[in-house]
Amino acid sequence: MAKTPVPGRVKTRLCPPCTPEQAARIAAAALADTLDTAGAVTAGAHLLVVDGDYPAPSGWTALPQHGGPLGDRLADAFADARIPGTAALLIGMDTPQLTAAGHLGTALRLLDDDREADAVLGPADDGGWWALGLRDPRHAEVLRTVPTSTATTGDRTLTALRHRGLRVRLLPRLRDVDTAADARAVATMCPAGSRFVRAVATEMAAG
């Protein structure tokens, strides 16, 4: 789930110290790293649910975001990507430090084993979540009723899933990139050669 990195529309909380153009380049690097990581995971399909005009990588399918509030767009993303009998894992573009084996691989293994979980949820430091996986994507309808972008979004999502009788396993807590402090901190958690590390070093030094 991603937004096309257009200046003034992405990572606005990085400004200042960044200009809108610098913030967009940091967002683009985070998205590129995230696509590389997700693409390294074996899955039935790789889908880029995008707001705007951003080309899907080779082997991926691009789907447009639609709906109004974020909760509706998230629920619609699960509905559009649904393959009957197949679990779905949704991640955003704000955690470029995630890993294919340690984070995404673990989530998919839990969803593949019906003795383990009906859902997986990755909490974020800011109170939201960085990943949601559902064995049956139809349960994403609960997202329409959960307020987004609040300090309690993650807890409310967890409660809503459990109220549907789902067994939810929590994934490791990660830090989202929202502010300049977040960007610098997350860059220390990424591989040295990542685009995000280079972008933060270049753009924030210049900002």
N, C-alpha and C positions, 0 to 999 in steps of 0.2 A: 504494500500500500504506500503510494508515494505521490509527491507533488512535483511537477516540473520545476527545476531550479531557475525561477525567473526573479531578477532583482526586484525587491520591494514586496514579493509575495512569499518568500521563504526565509526562515531564520531571521526574522526582523528583530528578535531580542538580542542578536549579536551586534546590533547597531545602536549606539557605539559600543566598542571601538571601531567596528568594521563599517564600511560603506555598504549600501545594499548590493552592489556588484561583488564585493569581497564576500559577503555573507552567502550570496548565491553560489559562488565558486566553492565555498566550504560545503554547502548543501549538496552540490553536484558530486563532490568527492565522497561524501558520506554515502550517497545513493549508489555510486559506482562500486564502492567497496562492499556495500551490502548485497548488491546484485551478484558480485563475484562469489561472495561467501554462500549465498543461498543457491547459486547455480552449481556449487561444488557438492551439494547434497543430492543423493539419488531420490527422485520423487516421480510420481505418475505424471505430473505436469508442473511447470513453473509459470506462474501468472503474475504479470505486473499490472496492478490495478492503479491506474494513474489519473491524476487530475492535471489535465493539460496535454500537450503534445510532446511526449518523450518516447523515443524509439526503444522498443523492447530488444534485449540482446538476442543473439542467435539461439534458437531452441526455446525461446520464451514466447508466450502469447500476451499481448497487451489488451486490457479491458478498461474501458473508461469508468471513472467514478461517477456515480449519479446519486441523486437524493439530496436532501437539504442538510440538516445538522450532521455532525460527524458520526453520531451514533447510528443514524440511518444509513450513512454511506458505508460504515463498517458492516452493518447487517446485510446491506445489499451486495457488498463485495463477497461475503460468504455465500449468499444465494446465487450470484452469478458464476462463482467458481465451483459450485457444488457438483460433484460426481457421485451419484447414488452408491452407497456402500463404501465410500472412500473418505478418510479423515482429511481435514484441511487445517493448515497452520498459517496464520497471518502474522506478519511482522511489518514494522515500519522502517523508515530510513534514518532514524535518529540514534541508532545504537551501532555504529560501524565497528565497535570492538567485539561484536558477537563472533562466535566461531562456528564452523560447519559441524565439527564432531562434538565439541563440548556442549554447545547450546542447542543448535538445531537438531543434531543427531539424537541427543537425549530426548528432546520433545517428541520427535517422530517415533522413537522406540517406545515411549510410554503410550502413545496413541495406538501403536500397532498391537499392543498387548491388551486384550480386553479385560485382563485381570488387574491391570494397573490403574487405568484412568479412563474417564469419559471425556475429560478436558484437561488441558494444561494451560497455566497462566504464568506469564513472566512479569513480576512486579517491577516497577521503576522507582527510582529514588524520589521522584517528584510526586509520587502518589498515584501515578497512572500505571499503565502496563506497556511492555514492549513486545509481547507476543501473546497470542491466544490461539490455542489449538483445540479443535472439536472433532470428536469421532463422528458425530452427526452434525454437520454444519447448520442444520435447521435450528439448532439451539441458539444460534447467533441472534435470533429475534429479541433476546433479552437486552441486547445492546441498545435497542431503540428507547429503552426506559432508563438507561443509566446516564447521568450527567457526565459529560466529558470535560477534560482539561481542568480538573479540580484535584485537590489534595486527597480526595476520598474516592476517586474514580476506580482505582484498582480494588479497594475493599468492597465497593458497591458491586463491581462486576463479579467478584468472587462470591458475594452473598447471593446475587441473582442466579448465578449458575447452580449454587448449592440448593437454592429454593426449588429448582427444577429437578432435584434429586440426583444431580450429577456428582460423580466422584472427581474431584479436581486435585491435580498435583501441581505444586508450585515449582517453577523453574528458578534459577538463580536471579537475584535482584541485580539490575543493571542501571547505569546512569544514562539518562537521555541527554542529548545535546540540545539545550535550550539557550543558555547564556554563554558569555565568553569564558566564564570560569568552568562551565561544563565542558566546553570545547577543549580547553587546555588539559583538563583532567582526563577526559576520554582519550585524547591523543596519546597519553602515556600508557594506555592500556591496549593500543593497537600495534600490530607489527610495524617495525621501523620503516618498511618499504611501502606502507599503505598510502593511497592517495589522500586520505583524510589527514594523516600526519603531515604530509608535505603541504597540504593546503593550509592547515592551521599555522604551521611555521612561517609560510610565505605571507598569507593574507593578514594574519593577526600581527605579525611584525610590522607590516606596512600600515596597519590600521591605526 
